[in-house]
C-alpha cells in the first residue's frame, strides 16, 4: 500500500530511513534539516513552514521531498522579488508560496529524494497538487536530471550562475598556481603575503575538534558580518552547535589568528565529493583576509583531502580571478495565475540569453593559461 503525506517536521521520521534515501550530501540529511527546523531557523515563526512530502510504501519510507510554505523570499539565492511585486501590484497575493529547497543554502543537490523514477514523479506530482493551495511552486538548485523531469511536468526552468573550483589532481597549491597566468599567479601570491605580513595565520579544525568555545566565537563573527550590512543573521548558535555535534564528519572550520588570538573564521561543510563554502565572519578588518579564509584556504584543503569540487557559492565575479569558474545552476518554477505564468515564461526566455552571454564574458577573463581551464 502506497501513500503520500504532508509533515510539518521530521520528528516522526526515522533518521536511518531518511538518510538511506538522502545519500551523503549533508544538506539533505535528517540531522541538518532537523537542526534548521528545531532551532527555529526554518520554522513558521521565521517564515519557513515545513510542508515535507513523505512517500510511504508498506509502512516504510520510499521517498521524500523537503518543502516549505514561505511568507517572504529571503534566504533563497534565486531572486523573485520582481515577480512578487508584480503580483501585489495587480492585487494578486504572491505569499504564501511553496518552496522546494534547503533553506539558506545555494547548493545543488537532490530535491526529489527517492531512488526510483516512478517515485520521483509521484513526489513531483504531489508537490504540484499541493501548490494549488499557494500562488506558486519554486524548486531551487535541483540536480539536472530532476530539473529536466520538472520541465517535462510543466515547470519553467531558470538559470543562475555559481562559481566552482575543480581539482585536477593538483599535488599542492603551487601546482594549482602553475596552471594560472603569470598575472593571476603573482596577484594571489601578493594577496597571501599581505595577510602573513599582517601577522595573521590560519588553522583548520574539523569535526569534534571544534569545541563550544569555537562555535561561540564563530557565531560572533557570523552575526557581526550580518550586522555590518544592516541585516539579521539567518542562523543561530544553537543551529551551529547542533550541526557540529550531529555531523562531525561534514564540518570544517578555518580560524584566522593573530598571535594565537582568533579574529575571523570561515565554516565549510563537506562530503567525499565536494567542499561547500558557506559562512564567514570577522571581528577585525584585515585586508584580503576574506579571500585567504574563504578561497585560498579552501583550495588548499580540497587539494590535501583530494576533494573533487569546491563550491564557492553564488555571486561575486571576483571569484573567477581566484580560480573559481562559472557554472550554471537551475531552478524550476510553476505559477498558478495564467497571465503571470506567461509573463514569467517570457522573462525567463530573455534572461536565459543574458545568462549565456554573461557566462561567456566571464570565461573570457579566465585566470588559467590558454587551453588549461
Secondary structure by P-SEA (a helix, b strand, c coil): ccbbbbbcccccccaaaaaaaacccccccaaaaaaaaaaccccccccbbbbbbbbbcccccccbbbbbbccccccccccaaaaaaaaaaaccccccbbbbccccccccccccccccaaaaaaaaaaaaaaaccccbbbbccccaaaaaaaaaabbbbbbbbbbbbbccccccaaaaaaaccaaaaaaaaaaaaaaaaacbbbbbbccccccaaaaaaaaaaaaaaaaaacccccccaaaaaaaaaaccccbbbbbbbcccccccbbbbbbcccbbbbccccccccccaaaaaaccaaaaaaaaaacccbbbccccccccccccbbbbbbbbbbccccaaaaaaaaaaaaaaaaaaaaaaaaaaaacccccccc
